[in-house]
């Protein structure tokens, strides 16, 4: 899945980068939109569409014969997908740390048919109060 579009965020000046991330901290990761880029809310729309397509496929049990679904994506999309899947609040999303490089997050259906997050989610210390 396509990651967030960061727009014109290519300035190498550390003060500009620091100012940008300070603004993001004030606004929140979900709503902050980079200049000529996207916000997490925009990425949420893509995740929502993907999840709708996945659920439609799973519901068509005659055609869907798979036990596993694998999504390959970047960290923001992973967090947005988990947010949407488990109906997390924006405040909780803003606290989620980005996964490490090549980290795998697992959602598993338990014996009662309820999906559970099996991977440990970490908090981002820069967004904690």
Rosetta blueprint (number, residue, H / E / L):
1 X L
2 X L
3 X L
4 X L
5 X L
6 X L
7 X L
8 X L
9 X L
10 X L
11 X L
12 X L
13 X L
14 X H
15 X H
16 X H
17 X H
18 X H
19 X H
20 X H
21 X H
22 X H
23 X H
24 X H
25 X H
26 X H
27 X H
28 X L
29 X L
30 X L
31 X L
32 X L
33 X L
34 X L
35 X L
36 X L
37 X L
38 X L
39 X L
40 X H
41 X H
42 X H
43 X H
44 X H
45 X H
46 X H
47 X H
48 X H
49 X H
50 X H
51 X H
52 X H
53 X H
54 X H
55 X H
56 X H
57 X H
58 X H
59 X H
60 X L
61 X L
62 X L
63 X L
64 X L
65 X L
66 X L
67 X L
68 X L
69 X L
70 X L
71 X L
72 X L
73 X L
74 X L
75 X H
76 X H
77 X H
78 X H
79 X H
80 X H
81 X H
82 X H
83 X H
84 X H
85 X H
86 X L
87 X L
88 X L
89 X L
90 X H
91 X H
92 X H
93 X H
94 X H
95 X H
96 X E
97 X L
98 X L
99 X L
100 X L
101 X L
102 X L
103 X L
104 X L
105 X L
106 X L
107 X E
108 X E
109 X E
110 X L
111 X L
112 X L
113 X L
114 X L
115 X E
116 X E
117 X E
118 X L
119 X L
120 X L
121 X L
122 X L
123 X E
124 X L
125 X L
126 X L
127 X L
128 X L
129 X L
